[in-house]
């Protein structure tokens, strides 16, 4: 449960914080741009299962 919350916070909360801290005058537009960059990962929706807490693309746990 905690891993899932952290995962989604890093996807949606952290870009908002970055946009607000560094681009305060236009943070809404910057936030939308940062969210739009995640569109390149739409192919991950075809993975089975969509989210697997044991799958790690950075380090192979084997």
C-alpha positions, 0 to 999 in steps of 0.5 A, a space after each residue: 500500500 505504501 509503495 503504491 502511494 509513493 509511486 503515484 505521488 512521484 508521478 503526480 505530486 512531485 511534478 506539481 512541487 517542481 512546477 510550483 517551486 521553479 516556475 511559480 508564475 506559470 506553474 499550472 502550464 508547466 505542471 501540465 507539460 510535465 504530466 504530458 511527458 508521461 504519455 511516452 510511457 503509455 505502452 506500459 499499460 499493455 504490460 501484464 499486470 499493469 503494475 507489479 510491485 516486484 517488477 523493477 526496470 532499473 535493477 534486476 533482483 535475481 
